[in-house]
Amino acid sequence: MFADPVKNLRVFGLKDDDTVVDLGAGTGFYSIAAGRLVSRGQVYAVEIVKDFLDTIKHKIKDARLTNVHVIWGDVEKIDGTKLKNGIADAVIASNILFQIENKEEFIEEIKRILKKKGKVLFIDWDKEVPSHQLGMSPKGGLHMNEVRDMFENKGFVFQREFNAGSHHYGMILIKN
């Protein structure tokens, strides 16, 4: 694994009672880690690949977590997550933006589900790393400053950047 979810979530500063949404949860690395950190809160793992949903459910069961909920949803559409407006204290968007075609609606969906002053943990592949080092080619990858500009244009405030692991960049943004 190139990035350490626990380390990155500690940088994020989740509170024990936060409601967290993991967009494009994949196989649940961040969802499970967040579930352990917000023991009095809730985690929603949103994923569009149905096979991954079963994987996450098995990991939740193995981890004996009762606060992680799996949702089949499309993060590229407004209301695609099926979550209420302003439900989340925090959103995790890790290794997803490079795969998304409709980046504008993705950011709008984040904005819709976040509470005012809610925060985003954004992590993605560093476009500066040659693709042969990754064993893949992250098409659609963007430089950190491009992503920061996209979020700021939607009313988010940049809080800080951080080392998100080899081959990644990370930043925290706040909904204004």
C-alpha positions as CSV (number, residue, x, y, z in Angstrom):
1,M,0.0,0.0,0.0
2,F,1.4,3.4,-1.0
3,A,-0.5,5.5,1.6
4,D,-1.2,4.7,5.3
5,P,-4.9,5.4,6.1
6,V,-4.4,5.6,9.9
7,K,-1.5,8.0,9.6
8,N,-3.5,10.2,7.1
9,L,-6.6,10.2,9.2
10,R,-4.6,11.2,12.3
11,V,-3.4,14.3,10.3
12,F,-7.1,14.9,9.5
13,G,-8.0,15.2,13.2
14,L,-11.3,13.4,13.4
15,K,-13.3,13.7,16.6
16,D,-14.7,10.6,18.3
17,D,-18.3,11.6,17.4
18,D,-17.8,12.8,13.8
19,T,-19.9,11.7,10.9
20,V,-17.5,10.7,8.1
21,V,-18.2,9.9,4.5
22,D,-15.6,8.0,2.5
23,L,-16.3,8.7,-1.2
24,G,-15.2,6.0,-3.6
25,A,-14.4,3.8,-0.6
26,G,-12.9,1.1,-2.8
27,T,-12.3,-2.0,-0.6
28,G,-12.7,0.0,2.6
29,F,-9.2,0.9,3.9
30,Y,-10.2,4.4,5.0
31,S,-13.7,3.4,6.0
32,I,-12.5,0.8,8.4
33,A,-9.7,3.0,9.8
34,A,-12.2,5.9,10.3
35,G,-14.7,3.6,12.0
36,R,-12.2,2.7,14.6
37,L,-11.3,6.4,15.1
38,V,-14.8,7.7,15.5
39,S,-16.2,5.1,17.9
40,R,-19.1,7.3,18.9
41,G,-19.6,8.6,15.3
42,Q,-20.8,7.2,12.0
43,V,-18.9,6.3,8.8
44,Y,-20.6,6.0,5.4
45,A,-18.6,4.1,2.8
46,V,-19.9,5.1,-0.6
47,E,-18.9,3.0,-3.6
48,I,-20.2,2.3,-7.1
49,V,-18.4,-1.0,-7.7
50,K,-20.8,-3.6,-6.3
51,D,-18.2,-6.2,-5.7
52,F,-16.3,-3.8,-3.5
53,L,-19.4,-3.4,-1.3
54,D,-19.3,-7.0,-0.3
55,T,-15.6,-6.7,0.5
56,I,-16.2,-3.7,2.7
57,K,-19.1,-5.5,4.5
58,H,-16.8,-8.5,5.2
59,K,-14.1,-6.2,6.6
60,I,-16.7,-4.4,8.8
61,K,-17.8,-7.7,10.2
62,D,-14.2,-8.9,10.8
63,A,-13.4,-5.7,12.5
64,R,-16.6,-5.9,14.6
65,L,-17.6,-2.4,13.8
66,T,-21.2,-1.3,14.1
67,N,-20.7,2.3,13.0
68,V,-19.7,1.8,9.4
69,H,-22.5,1.7,6.8
70,V,-22.1,0.7,3.2
71,I,-23.9,2.6,0.4
72,W,-24.0,1.9,-3.3
73,G,-23.8,5.3,-4.9
74,D,-22.5,7.4,-7.7
75,V,-20.2,10.2,-6.3
76,E,-20.2,12.0,-9.7
77,K,-23.8,13.1,-9.5
78,I,-25.6,15.5,-7.2
79,D,-27.5,13.3,-4.7
80,G,-25.7,10.3,-6.1
81,T,-24.4,9.4,-2.6
82,K,-28.1,9.2,-1.3
83,L,-27.0,11.0,1.8
84,K,-28.8,14.0,3.4
85,N,-27.7,17.6,2.9
86,G,-25.2,18.6,5.5
87,I,-24.8,15.2,7.1
88,A,-21.0,15.0,7.3
89,D,-18.5,16.6,9.5
90,A,-15.7,15.1,7.3
91,V,-15.3,13.7,3.9
92,I,-12.5,11.4,2.7
93,A,-11.7,11.5,-1.0
94,S,-8.7,9.3,-1.5
95,N,-7.3,8.1,-4.9
96,I,-10.6,8.9,-6.7
97,L,-10.4,12.2,-8.5
98,F,-8.1,10.9,-11.2
99,Q,-10.8,8.4,-12.1
100,I,-13.7,10.8,-12.2
101,E,-14.9,12.4,-15.4
102,N,-17.3,14.9,-13.8
103,K,-15.0,16.6,-11.3
104,E,-17.2,19.6,-10.9
105,E,-20.3,17.6,-9.8
106,F,-18.1,15.5,-7.5
107,I,-17.0,18.6,-5.7
108,E,-20.6,19.9,-5.6
109,E,-21.7,16.6,-4.1
110,I,-19.0,16.9,-1.4
111,K,-20.2,20.5,-0.7
112,R,-23.8,19.3,-0.5
113,I,-23.2,16.6,2.1
114,L,-20.8,18.5,4.3
115,K,-21.9,20.6,7.2
116,K,-20.8,24.3,7.3
117,K,-17.1,24.3,8.3
118,G,-16.9,20.6,7.5
119,K,-13.6,19.4,6.1
120,V,-12.3,17.3,3.3
121,L,-9.3,15.0,3.4
122,F,-8.1,14.9,-0.2
123,I,-5.5,12.5,-1.3
124,D,-4.6,11.5,-4.9
125,W,-1.8,10.3,-7.0
126,D,1.1,12.7,-7.5
127,K,1.1,13.5,-11.2
128,E,4.9,14.2,-10.9
129,V,5.6,10.6,-10.2
130,P,6.4,8.7,-13.5
131,S,3.6,6.2,-14.2
132,H,6.1,3.4,-14.6
133,Q,7.0,3.7,-10.9
134,L,3.3,3.3,-10.0
135,G,2.7,0.3,-12.2
136,M,-0.2,2.1,-13.6
137,S,-1.0,5.3,-15.4
138,P,-3.3,7.6,-13.5
139,K,-5.1,9.2,-16.4
140,G,-6.9,12.3,-15.5
141,G,-4.5,13.0,-12.6
142,L,-4.2,16.6,-11.6
143,H,-1.5,18.6,-9.9
144,M,-2.3,19.5,-6.3
145,N,-2.6,23.2,-7.2
146,E,-5.1,22.4,-9.9
147,V,-7.2,20.5,-7.4
148,R,-6.9,23.2,-4.8
149,D,-8.1,25.8,-7.3
150,M,-11.1,23.6,-8.2
151,F,-12.1,23.3,-4.6
152,E,-11.5,27.0,-3.9
153,N,-13.6,28.0,-6.9
154,K,-16.5,26.0,-5.3
155,G,-16.1,28.0,-2.0
156,F,-13.7,25.7,0.0
157,V,-10.8,27.1,1.9
158,F,-7.4,25.5,1.8
159,Q,-6.3,24.6,5.3
160,R,-3.0,22.7,4.8
161,E,-1.1,20.2,2.7
162,F,0.6,17.1,4.1
163,N,2.7,14.1,3.1
164,A,0.1,11.5,2.3
165,G,2.6,8.7,1.4
166,S,4.9,7.8,-1.4
167,H,3.4,8.7,-4.8
168,H,0.6,10.8,-3.3
169,Y,-0.1,14.3,-2.2
170,G,-2.6,15.3,0.4
171,M,-4.5,18.4,1.6
172,I,-7.2,19.4,3.9
173,L,-9.9,21.8,2.8
174,I,-12.8,23.4,4.8
175,K,-16.3,24.2,3.5
176,N,-16.8,27.9,3.9
